[in-house]
Amino acid sequence: MLDLTKLARQMQGLSQHLSLEAVASRQRLELAQQHLRKAIDFQQELIERQEKWRDRILFANATPLEPLNTRLDIPTPPKLHTVIATDGSQIAPSHHEIAYCYLLNIGRVVLHYGQNRYPILDSIPEVFYRQEDLYMSRKWGIRTEEWMSFLRTASEAIVLAELACSAHEGSGEWGSRGAEEQKSRGEISSSNTPSSPPSPPTPPTLAMVDGSLIYWFLEQLPQDARDHILPPILEAWQQMRNAQIPLMGYVSASRNVEAVNFLRLMACPHTAPDCASYCPNQLEKVPCKVFDPLRDTALWTTQLQPGQRGPLWRSNARILELYEDHTTYFCYVHVGTEIARIEVPAWVAKDTDMFDQALGLMLAQVQKGYGYPVAIAEAHNQAVVRGGDKTRFFALLEKQMIKAGLKNVGTSYKEARKRGSIA
């Protein structure tokens, strides 16, 4: 039990610290704004220095693909469209439960707007209990709990691609059926229409995921372990690319500093941004680290109006070298309630019409969800495993184990004692 009386004594020191930090944050923000104004005039020169010394720069930074003073209004989306999202949750394995296993639950959401089609709001559970599922990751030094979250990421991408492609194909079938229904009701004259009326154009579709498309955790994995996670994700993305369905990662409350770090090239006092020679230890105070820990969102809050996006950037994260044609581009968008980081694969960003339309659908989702994309929120609600769900899961498992003839089925004494405290 938390002792609030003892905790209250520490709150005064915390509030004083936050007040001092707020003042320092404003100073860092003003300094970053000054460097941004200077960088606008020297943008091309900075990009050339960045490219020339990229192997010697030791901090994460992105490359702007548009002028730094870009401010574009997000277009209004069409009334007929489809938005798809997936999200995942899990029940972690525990030696104190009746069986050592884990469960992944992938929430699925397909929302059709203006099409008179039923939505999809459900989840797909999968139980992992075989030895190879539970202990395969141990040979790479990866805990089962961590491996489970990696598998969940891959499953979310696979399910998203399946939903997107099936919904895209179904929209064409719906268009043909709609025309036939209109003809049968007399709304379309048989004499004025061909025997097989052409299907109307397929409504635009957007596939969304919660969080970044840059899977930083892959950098720490051995090659063999990475090959179990990344290829299925890239294959799923390729399926959406083939179907011309844009993929988007929506990052709320982003802590990323890739864009702000580009301004460190302007702040560098050396003749070249050769960190490996001049500043090898980036954990210490270095001359160009004048904005730390200012985030990208803090800077772009001062630059964008609601409904606007800033310049498009290409991330230079090293893990993206394995992404092939799916390297990640991003921009910051003022969605009204916050500055959101929007990430897309290269093939979406390079198709201007597709990218603009995807941004319009995203902003409409945020407005419908009162500050957060409704499709992603609903996918989370479908996926989340609550306490009651976990209890019913193990109760069902216990029933099946007893039915199979197993004896002494039950939780450990430790777990049973924790659930029934007498204190």
Helices and strands as residue ranges (DSSP letters): H 4-41, H 43-52, E 62-64, E 72-73, E 81-91, E 102-113, E 120-128, H 131-135, G 136-140, H 144-184, E 205-210, G 216-220, H 223-242, E 247-251, H 258-262, H 264-267, H 275-278, H 296-301, E 308-309, E 313-315, G 318-322, G 324-326, E 328-334, E 339-345, H 346-349, H 352-368, H 374-383, H 387-403, H 413-419
